[in-house]
Amino acid sequence: MPKPLSLPFDPIARADELWRQRWGPVPPMAAITSIMRAHQILLAEVDAVVKPYGLTFARYEALVLLTFSKAGELPMSKIGERLMVHPTSVTNTVDRLVRSGLVAKRPNPNDGRGTLASITDKGREVVEAATADLMAMDFGLGAYDAEECGEIFAMLRPLRVAAGDFAEG
C-alpha cells in the first residue's frame, strides 16, 4: 500500500496547540485524535493483508473465534457477544463467510430459534495463512516492541472496563 506524502509537521500536535490557544488545555482531544488516526492506519494495514484471502479484519476475527471453539462452531449470538458487535453485523459477517465457503450455518439443536456457524476446512486453511501473514507484519504494530504492546493493552483496559466490555476482576 503506498504511503501518503508526509506533512512537514504533526497535524494532531498542531491541532492540540490551536485548541489550547482557543479553549485551554484539553489533553483528551489530542489523545482521542491520535487513537482515531492509529485506528485508521492499523485497519488499513491489516485489511490490506487479509484482502487477498477475501477477508476484512472483521471477517478474519470471526474465523479466528471459530477456530478457538472446541468444535469449530458457535451460536451466532455468542459470536456477537465475543466480538462485541451488533447481531446485524454478525449476520452480515457470517453470511459473507458462508458465501466464500469459509463458514457453514445450521440450526442450533440446543436453541430452536438459534443458528450455529461452523468453520469449514477451507476456512481453517484461510485463517492459518492469513494469521501467518498478519503475524509476519506484527499486526501493524511493528513500531512497538512486546513490552510496549503490553503497555498499550494495559493503558486501554480501563476504557474498555468503563464501557462495560467486561467486569474487572
C-alpha positions as CSV (number, residue, x, y, z in Angstrom):
1,M,0.0,0.0,0.0
2,P,1.6,3.3,-1.0
3,K,2.2,5.7,1.9
4,P,0.8,9.2,1.6
5,L,3.2,12.1,1.4
6,S,4.3,13.1,4.9
7,L,3.5,16.5,6.2
8,P,6.3,18.7,7.4
9,F,4.6,18.9,10.8
10,D,2.4,16.7,13.1
11,P,-1.2,17.9,12.4
12,I,-2.5,16.4,15.6
13,A,0.1,18.3,17.7
14,R,-0.8,21.5,15.7
15,A,-4.5,21.0,16.4
16,D,-3.7,20.5,20.1
17,E,-1.7,23.7,20.1
18,L,-4.6,25.7,18.4
19,W,-7.1,24.0,20.7
20,R,-5.1,25.2,23.8
21,Q,-4.9,28.7,22.4
22,R,-8.7,28.9,21.8
23,W,-10.2,26.8,24.6
24,G,-7.4,26.0,27.0
25,P,-5.6,22.6,27.5
26,V,-7.7,19.5,26.9
27,P,-5.3,16.6,26.7
28,P,-8.1,14.1,25.8
29,M,-8.6,15.9,22.5
30,A,-5.1,15.1,21.3
31,A,-5.3,11.6,22.7
32,I,-8.6,10.7,21.0
33,T,-7.5,12.2,17.7
34,S,-4.3,10.1,17.9
35,I,-6.2,6.9,18.8
36,M,-8.7,7.5,15.9
37,R,-5.8,8.1,13.5
38,A,-4.0,5.0,14.8
39,H,-7.2,3.0,14.2
40,Q,-7.4,4.2,10.6
41,I,-3.7,3.3,10.0
42,L,-3.9,-0.1,11.6
43,L,-7.2,-1.1,10.0
44,A,-5.9,-0.1,6.5
45,E,-2.8,-2.2,7.1
46,V,-4.4,-5.3,8.4
47,D,-7.2,-5.1,5.8
48,A,-4.6,-4.9,3.1
49,V,-3.0,-8.1,4.4
50,V,-6.3,-10.1,4.6
51,K,-7.9,-8.8,1.4
52,P,-6.1,-11.3,-0.8
53,Y,-7.9,-14.0,1.2
54,G,-11.3,-12.4,0.5
55,L,-11.5,-11.1,4.1
56,T,-11.8,-7.9,6.1
57,F,-10.3,-7.8,9.5
58,A,-13.8,-8.3,11.0
59,R,-14.3,-11.5,9.0
60,Y,-10.9,-12.6,10.0
61,E,-11.7,-12.1,13.6
62,A,-14.9,-14.2,13.2
63,L,-12.9,-17.0,11.6
64,V,-10.3,-16.9,14.4
65,L,-13.0,-17.0,17.0
66,L,-14.5,-20.1,15.4
67,T,-11.1,-21.8,15.5
68,F,-10.8,-21.1,19.2
69,S,-14.0,-23.1,19.9
70,K,-13.7,-26.8,20.7
71,A,-16.0,-27.9,17.9
72,G,-15.2,-25.2,15.5
73,E,-18.7,-23.8,15.8
74,L,-20.5,-21.3,17.9
75,P,-24.0,-19.9,18.1
76,M,-24.4,-16.6,16.2
77,S,-25.3,-14.9,19.5
78,K,-22.1,-16.0,21.1
79,I,-20.1,-14.7,18.1
80,G,-21.6,-11.3,18.5
81,E,-21.1,-11.3,22.3
82,R,-17.4,-12.3,22.0
83,L,-16.6,-9.9,19.1
84,M,-18.7,-7.2,20.9
85,V,-20.7,-6.4,17.8
86,H,-24.4,-5.9,17.0
87,P,-26.4,-9.1,15.9
88,T,-26.9,-7.5,12.4
89,S,-23.2,-7.1,12.0
90,V,-22.6,-10.8,13.0
91,T,-25.2,-11.9,10.4
92,N,-23.7,-9.8,7.7
93,T,-20.1,-11.1,8.5
94,V,-21.1,-14.7,8.8
95,D,-23.2,-14.6,5.6
96,R,-20.3,-13.2,3.7
97,L,-18.1,-16.0,5.1
98,V,-20.7,-18.6,4.1
99,R,-20.8,-17.2,0.5
100,S,-17.0,-17.5,0.4
101,G,-17.2,-21.2,1.6
102,L,-15.3,-20.4,4.8
103,V,-18.2,-21.0,7.2
104,A,-21.3,-23.1,7.2
105,K,-24.6,-22.4,9.0
106,R,-27.1,-24.8,10.5
107,P,-29.9,-24.7,13.0
108,N,-28.8,-24.8,16.6
109,P,-30.1,-28.1,18.1
110,N,-30.0,-26.6,21.6
111,D,-31.9,-23.5,20.6
112,G,-34.9,-23.8,18.3
113,R,-34.6,-20.2,17.1
114,G,-30.8,-20.0,17.0
115,T,-28.2,-20.7,14.3
116,L,-24.7,-22.2,14.6
117,A,-21.9,-21.0,12.5
118,S,-19.1,-23.5,11.9
119,I,-15.7,-23.0,10.2
120,T,-15.1,-25.2,7.1
121,D,-11.8,-26.9,6.1
122,K,-11.3,-24.1,3.6
123,G,-11.9,-21.6,6.4
124,R,-9.3,-23.2,8.5
125,E,-6.8,-23.1,5.7
126,V,-7.5,-19.4,5.0
127,V,-7.3,-18.4,8.7
128,E,-4.0,-20.1,9.1
129,A,-2.5,-18.4,6.0
130,A,-3.9,-15.0,6.9
131,T,-2.7,-15.4,10.5
132,A,0.8,-16.2,9.3
133,D,0.8,-13.0,7.2
134,L,-0.6,-10.8,10.0
135,M,2.0,-12.2,12.4
136,A,4.8,-11.5,9.9
137,M,3.8,-7.8,9.9
138,D,3.2,-7.7,13.6
139,F,-0.5,-6.9,13.1
140,G,0.7,-3.4,12.0
141,L,2.3,-2.7,15.3
142,G,5.9,-3.3,14.3
143,A,6.9,0.2,15.5
144,Y,6.5,-1.2,19.1
145,D,8.2,-4.0,20.9
146,A,6.5,-6.6,23.0
147,E,6.7,-4.6,26.2
148,E,5.2,-1.5,24.6
149,C,2.4,-3.6,23.1
150,G,1.6,-4.8,26.6
151,E,1.6,-1.2,27.9
152,I,-0.8,-0.2,25.1
153,F,-3.1,-3.1,26.1
154,A,-2.9,-2.2,29.8
155,M,-3.5,1.5,29.1
156,L,-6.7,0.9,27.1
157,R,-8.1,-1.7,29.6
158,P,-9.7,0.9,31.9
159,L,-11.5,2.4,29.0
160,R,-12.9,-1.0,28.0
161,V,-13.9,-1.7,31.6
162,A,-15.7,1.6,31.8
163,A,-17.5,0.9,28.5
164,G,-18.8,-2.4,30.1
165,D,-16.8,-4.7,27.8
166,F,-16.2,-7.0,30.8
167,A,-16.3,-7.0,34.5
168,E,-12.9,-6.2,36.0
169,G,-11.8,-8.9,38.4
